[in-house]
Amino acid sequence: MSFVLPAFAVLGLLGFWSGASTAQDAQPKRPLAPGILTVIPPDPEENETWHGPLPLVEVPINIADLDYEPNFEQKSATVFERSKGVTLRRGIWNLEFAFKPMRMIYVDVPQPTGKMQRKLIWYMVYRVKNKGGHFQVTEEKTLVADAIPHSTFKMTPVIELTEGKLGPDGAIVKDDMGNPVLQPVKIRFMPHFVLQSKEYNKEYLDRIIPAALAPIKAREFPGEKDLKLHDSISISSVDIPLSDERIDKSVWGVVTWEEVDPRLDYFTVYIQGLTNAFKFEDPAGAFKKGSPPGTGRKFTVKTLQMNFWRPGDTVEENEEEIHYGVRLDGDSNLKEGVYSALQKQIFTEHGIDKPLDSLWIYR
């Protein structure tokens, strides 16, 4: 028997929303040249709105005397039995990601000694946009044989996602009819960027470099004084409001890396925070009696993977040699799916088995 609970009742709110500022950021006054901005649309899937049926491991372990034989109802109706088959459901939001070519810039970066050090910074200017296309789980209640309550759930496309309003006690507020009070979900982009090279077994996290913001903005958006270019901290404090065909409410940001190995030929950028979709598992035996809920639970988050390549050069690094996508070997027959040994090695460097510039994965 499957028992249904809202996902936030067990896992906590994973979405990134709060009472944030909703001020609209200014947009570039001059349109970008064709081909400058690469747009990657979201890719929501229906199975991301639910998990289960699965056992709710915390219940039978932490609550004593749940396993008993009831006198007036079936045992399958007890909490102990129902906790063996719980379905967790939640709404899913998505953001569109667009980016300008990855580039390099020299910046004088303050050091702990108080002196300045000139460093080569790799960076990527990007735009996030809320175009709707979210998915709300809706419940339809019916009666089986005119007597037995039955609920079915479906994923409904919505422009604006809603959630239950929480009261001071953390419980969902209900109206006079007993229905939950809903409020719009305020979406934020809380980015997590990783630049990875499997070739050299290296990973680089996004570095916040305040000294780089002004020169990057001056280079990428000359004369655009009103445009706000966020780093990974400031962008996380801004709501991403809904854009439509008339009004663009996109938010612009830049991700920066320093001390990237100049030998890199193939590298991948992983981006998390563009959706609240996630997966989880409870390894057998990981949760122990008395542990806080969720102990041992392993999460993976829906992640955008973007592949790049360049000819490694330790003498003179050149941003014009950075290419988005997968390098293609001329000895391979792409139409027939016949790949050379070199092409297979290139695929391995990106963790793929066919030419893909970008893809959505769980990581």
C-alpha positions as CSV (number, residue, x, y, z in Angstrom):
1,M,0.0,0.0,0.0
2,S,1.4,3.4,-1.0
3,F,1.2,6.3,1.5
4,V,1.6,9.8,0.1
5,L,3.5,12.6,1.9
6,P,4.7,15.9,0.6
7,A,8.5,15.8,0.1
8,F,9.2,18.9,2.3
9,A,7.5,17.1,5.2
10,V,10.4,14.7,5.4
11,L,13.4,16.1,3.5
12,G,13.1,19.8,4.3
13,L,12.7,22.6,1.8
14,L,15.4,22.2,-0.9
15,G,14.2,24.9,-3.2
16,F,15.9,28.3,-3.0
17,W,13.3,30.9,-2.1
18,S,12.6,33.4,0.6
19,G,11.4,36.9,1.2
20,A,14.0,38.3,-1.2
21,S,14.3,41.6,-3.0
22,T,12.4,41.5,-6.3
23,A,13.9,44.5,-7.9
24,Q,14.4,44.0,-11.6
25,D,17.9,44.2,-12.9
26,A,18.6,46.4,-15.9
27,Q,19.1,44.6,-19.2
28,P,21.8,45.4,-21.8
29,K,20.8,48.4,-23.9
30,R,22.7,47.2,-26.9
31,P,21.6,43.8,-28.3
32,L,24.3,41.2,-28.4
33,A,25.6,40.1,-31.8
34,P,24.1,37.0,-33.2
35,G,25.8,33.8,-32.0
36,I,27.4,35.5,-29.0
37,L,25.0,34.0,-26.5
38,T,24.5,30.3,-26.3
39,V,21.1,29.3,-24.7
40,I,20.6,26.0,-23.0
41,P,16.9,25.4,-22.1
42,P,15.9,23.4,-19.0
43,D,14.9,19.8,-19.4
44,P,12.3,18.9,-16.7
45,E,11.1,15.3,-16.5
46,E,7.9,14.0,-14.9
47,N,9.7,11.5,-12.7
48,E,11.5,14.4,-11.0
49,T,8.3,15.4,-9.2
50,W,8.1,12.2,-7.1
51,H,10.2,9.6,-5.2
52,G,8.8,6.2,-4.3
53,P,7.2,4.2,-3.1
54,L,10.1,3.8,-0.7
55,P,10.6,3.0,3.0
56,L,10.7,5.9,5.4
57,V,13.5,4.5,7.4
58,E,13.3,7.0,10.3
59,V,9.8,5.9,11.4
60,P,10.2,2.2,12.4
61,I,13.7,2.7,13.9
62,N,13.0,5.8,16.0
63,I,9.4,5.3,17.1
64,A,8.9,2.3,19.4
65,D,5.9,-0.1,19.5
66,L,4.6,0.7,16.0
67,D,4.4,-2.9,14.9
68,Y,1.2,-4.2,16.3
69,E,-2.0,-6.0,15.3
70,P,-4.9,-3.6,15.2
71,N,-8.4,-4.7,16.4
72,F,-10.7,-2.7,14.1
73,E,-8.8,-2.2,10.9
74,Q,-6.3,-3.9,8.6
75,K,-2.7,-4.0,9.6
76,S,-1.8,-2.3,6.3
77,A,-3.4,0.9,7.7
78,T,-0.9,1.2,10.6
79,V,1.9,3.7,10.5
80,F,4.4,0.9,10.7
81,E,3.1,-0.7,7.5
82,R,2.4,2.6,5.7
83,S,6.0,3.8,6.3
84,K,7.2,0.9,4.2
85,G,5.8,2.5,1.0
86,V,5.9,6.3,1.1
87,T,5.7,8.4,-2.0
88,L,7.2,11.9,-1.7
89,R,6.0,14.5,-4.2
90,R,7.1,18.1,-4.9
91,G,6.9,20.8,-7.4
92,I,9.9,21.4,-9.8
93,W,11.1,24.8,-11.0
94,N,13.6,25.4,-13.8
95,L,15.8,28.3,-15.1
96,E,17.1,28.9,-18.6
97,F,20.9,29.3,-18.7
98,A,22.7,31.3,-21.4
99,F,26.3,32.1,-21.6
100,K,28.9,34.1,-23.6
101,P,32.2,32.5,-24.7
102,M,34.6,31.6,-22.0
103,R,37.4,34.2,-21.8
104,M,40.5,35.2,-19.9
105,I,41.6,38.5,-18.4
106,Y,44.6,39.7,-16.3
107,V,43.6,41.2,-13.0
108,D,45.6,42.6,-10.1
109,V,44.4,40.5,-7.2
110,P,45.0,41.5,-3.5
111,Q,47.1,39.0,-1.5
112,P,47.1,38.3,2.2
113,T,50.4,40.2,2.4
114,G,48.7,43.4,1.3
115,K,50.4,43.4,-2.0
116,M,48.8,43.0,-5.4
117,Q,49.6,40.0,-7.7
118,R,48.7,40.0,-11.4
119,K,46.8,36.8,-12.2
120,L,45.2,35.4,-15.3
121,I,41.5,34.8,-14.6
122,W,39.3,32.5,-16.6
123,Y,35.7,33.7,-16.6
124,M,32.3,33.1,-18.2
125,V,29.5,35.7,-18.3
126,Y,26.1,34.1,-18.1
127,R,22.4,34.9,-17.9
128,V,19.6,33.1,-16.0
129,K,16.0,33.6,-17.0
130,N,12.7,32.4,-15.4
131,K,10.5,31.6,-18.4
132,G,8.0,29.6,-16.4
133,G,7.8,26.0,-17.6
134,H,7.7,24.7,-14.0
135,F,5.8,21.6,-12.9
136,Q,3.3,21.5,-10.0
137,V,2.0,18.3,-8.5
138,T,-1.8,18.4,-8.4
139,E,-4.0,16.0,-6.5
140,E,-7.4,14.7,-7.8
141,K,-9.6,13.1,-5.2
142,T,-12.3,10.6,-6.1
143,L,-14.4,7.9,-4.5
144,V,-14.0,4.3,-5.4
145,A,-17.3,2.4,-5.4
146,D,-18.9,5.7,-4.1
147,A,-17.3,5.1,-0.7
148,I,-13.6,4.7,-0.6
149,P,-11.5,7.9,-0.9
150,H,-8.8,7.7,-3.6
151,S,-6.3,10.2,-4.7
152,T,-4.4,10.4,-8.0
153,F,-1.5,12.8,-8.7
154,K,-0.3,14.3,-12.0
155,M,2.4,16.7,-13.1
156,T,0.8,20.0,-14.3
157,P,2.8,22.6,-16.3
158,V,2.5,26.0,-14.7
159,I,3.9,29.4,-15.3
160,E,4.2,30.1,-11.6
161,L,4.9,27.4,-8.9
162,T,3.1,27.6,-5.6
163,E,3.8,26.1,-2.2
164,G,2.1,25.8,1.2
165,K,2.6,28.9,3.4
166,L,4.3,28.0,6.6
167,G,3.2,29.4,10.0
168,P,5.5,30.3,12.9
169,D,5.4,26.7,14.1
170,G,6.6,25.4,10.8
171,A,3.3,23.8,9.9
172,I,1.4,24.7,6.7
173,V,-1.3,27.3,7.3
174,K,-4.8,26.3,6.4
175,D,-7.9,28.4,5.6
176,D,-11.3,28.1,7.2
177,M,-12.2,25.2,5.0
178,G,-9.1,23.2,6.0
179,N,-7.3,23.8,2.7
180,P,-3.7,24.8,2.6
181,V,-2.9,28.4,2.0
182,L,-0.7,28.7,-1.1
183,Q,1.8,31.3,-2.0
184,P,4.1,31.8,-5.0
185,V,7.5,30.2,-4.9
186,K,10.2,32.8,-5.1
187,I,13.0,31.4,-7.2
188,R,16.7,32.2,-6.7
189,F,19.8,31.0,-8.4
190,M,22.3,29.7,-5.8
191,P,25.1,28.7,-8.2
192,H,27.7,26.0,-7.6
193,F,30.2,26.0,-10.5
194,V,33.0,23.4,-10.9
195,L,35.5,23.4,-13.7
196,Q,36.9,19.8,-14.0
197,S,39.7,18.2,-15.9
198,K,39.7,14.4,-15.9
199,E,42.8,14.5,-18.0
200,Y,44.8,15.9,-15.0
201,N,42.4,14.9,-12.3
202,K,41.8,18.5,-11.1
203,E,38.7,20.4,-10.1
204,Y,38.4,24.2,-9.7
205,L,35.6,25.8,-7.7
206,D,34.3,29.2,-8.6
207,R,36.4,31.9,-6.8
208,I,34.9,35.2,-5.8
209,I,37.3,37.9,-7.0
210,P,35.9,41.4,-6.4
211,A,38.8,43.0,-8.2
212,A,37.8,41.2,-11.4
213,L,34.1,42.4,-11.6
214,A,34.7,45.9,-12.8
215,P,37.2,45.1,-15.6
216,I,35.1,42.2,-16.8
217,K,31.9,44.3,-16.9
218,A,33.7,47.1,-18.7
219,R,34.9,44.6,-21.3
220,E,31.7,42.7,-21.7
221,F,29.2,45.5,-21.4
222,P,30.9,48.8,-22.3
223,G,28.9,51.8,-21.4
224,E,26.2,49.8,-19.6
225,K,26.4,51.6,-16.2
226,D,22.9,50.5,-15.1
227,L,23.5,46.8,-15.8
228,K,24.2,44.8,-12.7
229,L,26.8,42.0,-13.1
230,H,26.6,39.6,-10.2
231,D,29.2,37.3,-8.7
232,S,28.1,33.9,-7.3
233,I,27.4,35.5,-3.9
234,S,25.3,38.5,-4.8
235,I,23.2,36.6,-7.4
236,S,22.0,34.2,-4.8
237,S,20.3,37.1,-2.9
238,V,18.2,38.2,-5.9
239,D,14.8,36.7,-6.9
240,I,14.6,35.6,-10.5
241,P,11.2,37.0,-11.5
242,L,9.1,35.7,-14.4
243,S,10.1,37.0,-17.9
244,D,7.7,37.1,-20.8
245,E,7.8,38.2,-24.4
246,R,7.4,41.8,-23.5
247,I,9.5,42.2,-20.4
248,D,12.9,40.6,-19.9
249,K,13.7,40.1,-16.2
250,S,16.8,38.1,-16.7
251,V,19.7,38.3,-14.2
252,W,23.3,38.5,-15.4
253,G,26.3,37.0,-13.6
254,V,29.9,36.0,-14.0
255,V,31.8,33.0,-12.8
256,T,35.6,33.3,-12.3
257,W,38.4,30.8,-11.8
258,E,42.0,31.4,-11.0
259,E,45.2,29.4,-11.3
260,V,43.7,27.0,-13.9
261,D,46.3,24.6,-15.2
262,P,47.4,25.9,-18.6
263,R,48.0,22.3,-19.9
264,L,44.3,21.5,-20.0
265,D,43.1,20.3,-23.4
266,Y,39.6,19.0,-22.4
267,F,37.5,20.3,-19.5
268,T,34.0,20.3,-18.2
269,V,32.0,22.9,-16.3
270,Y,29.3,21.6,-14.0
271,I,26.5,24.0,-12.9
272,Q,24.1,23.3,-10.0
273,G,21.2,25.6,-8.9
274,L,19.3,25.9,-12.2
275,T,16.6,23.6,-10.8
276,N,15.5,22.2,-7.5
277,A,15.3,18.6,-8.9
278,F,17.2,16.0,-6.9
279,K,17.4,12.3,-6.1
280,F,18.3,10.5,-2.9
281,E,18.9,7.1,-1.5
282,D,19.1,5.7,2.0
283,P,21.9,3.1,2.2
284,A,21.0,0.0,4.2
285,G,22.0,0.4,7.8
286,A,23.1,4.0,7.5
287,F,20.4,5.4,9.7
288,K,20.7,4.4,13.4
289,K,18.3,4.7,16.3
290,G,18.4,8.1,17.9
291,S,20.0,9.8,14.8
292,P,18.5,13.0,13.4
293,P,16.1,12.5,10.5
294,G,18.0,12.2,7.2
295,T,21.2,10.9,8.7
296,G,23.1,8.9,6.1
297,R,20.9,9.9,3.3
298,K,22.8,10.5,0.0
299,F,21.6,13.2,-2.4
300,T,22.5,13.9,-6.0
301,V,21.4,17.2,-7.6
302,K,20.4,17.8,-11.2
303,T,23.4,19.4,-12.9
304,L,24.1,21.0,-16.2
305,Q,27.3,19.6,-17.8
306,M,29.0,21.8,-20.4
307,N,32.0,20.5,-22.4
308,F,34.9,22.5,-23.7
309,W,38.2,21.9,-25.3
310,R,41.4,23.9,-26.2
311,P,44.9,23.1,-27.2
312,G,46.9,23.2,-23.9
313,D,49.5,25.9,-23.9
314,T,51.8,26.7,-21.0
315,V,53.6,29.5,-22.9
316,E,50.9,31.7,-24.2
317,E,47.3,31.1,-23.1
318,N,44.8,32.4,-25.6
319,E,41.1,32.7,-24.9
320,E,40.3,32.4,-28.6
321,E,41.4,28.8,-28.5
322,I,38.7,27.8,-26.0
323,H,35.9,26.0,-27.9
324,Y,32.5,25.1,-26.5
325,G,31.5,21.5,-27.3
326,V,33.4,18.3,-27.9
327,R,36.4,18.2,-30.2
328,L,35.7,16.0,-33.2
329,D,38.4,13.8,-34.8
330,G,38.4,13.8,-38.6
331,D,39.0,10.0,-38.6
332,S,35.6,9.3,-37.1
333,N,32.4,8.6,-39.0
334,L,29.9,10.5,-36.8
335,K,26.9,9.6,-39.0
336,E,27.5,5.9,-38.7
337,G,28.6,6.2,-35.0
338,V,32.0,4.8,-35.8
339,Y,34.6,6.5,-33.6
340,S,38.4,6.5,-33.8
341,A,40.5,5.6,-30.7
342,L,41.3,9.3,-30.3
343,Q,37.6,10.2,-30.5
344,K,36.7,7.6,-27.8
345,Q,39.5,9.0,-25.6
346,I,38.0,12.5,-26.0
347,F,34.6,11.2,-25.0
348,T,36.2,9.6,-22.0
349,E,37.7,12.9,-20.9
350,H,34.1,14.4,-20.8
351,G,32.4,11.3,-19.3
352,I,30.2,10.7,-22.4
353,D,29.9,8.1,-25.2
354,K,28.8,10.4,-28.1
355,P,29.2,14.0,-29.2
356,L,27.3,16.2,-26.8
357,D,28.0,19.9,-26.2
358,S,25.9,19.8,-23.0
359,L,23.7,17.5,-21.1
360,W,21.8,17.2,-17.8
361,I,23.0,14.8,-15.3
362,Y,22.7,14.0,-11.5
363,R,25.8,14.6,-9.5
